[in-house]
Amino acid sequence: MKKILFFIMAIILMFTSFGNIGYAASAKPPNIKKIKPLGEYTVTATSLYI
């Protein structure tokens, strides 16, 4: 009886976890606005933290 119950629970878990696989592939990318550069700068430092 425990084996049958375990098998049924495994099947249910498998179907509920695989149901959302196609969501990420079908989602539309967000509308990204292009940002214009503010200017041109020259960095003379040996290291730069942004």
N, C-alpha and C positions, 0 to 999 in steps of 0.2 A: 504493500500500500504506500509506503514512504517513497519507493522508487517511482511510482506512477505520479504521485503528487509533485515530486521533485522535477520530473520530466515535464509535466504540465506547466509548472512555474517557470522553468527554463524556456519553454516555447513562448510563453506570454512575455517574459522579459526580452527575449530576442526580437519579437515583433514590435514592442513598444520602443525599444532603443534604436531600431533601424528605420523608424518611420520618418525621422527628420533629416535624413542624410542629404536629400536633394535640395533642401532649403538654401544652403549657402551658395550652391551653384546657380540657383534661379533668382537670387536676390539681386536687385539692380544696384549698381554702384551709386554712391551719393553724388549729388551735383556739386562739384568742387570748382570754386571760383579761382581764376588765376590771379596771383598777387603781383603787382608791378614792383620792380626793385626801387628802393628809395634813393639809391646812388651807388657810386663806385668807390670802394675803399681799398687801401693797400695795408697789409698787415706786415709789420717788421719784427714782431715778437718771435721768440723761439718756440713758444707753445701758446695755443689759443683754446680757451674753454668757452663753449657756446651753450 
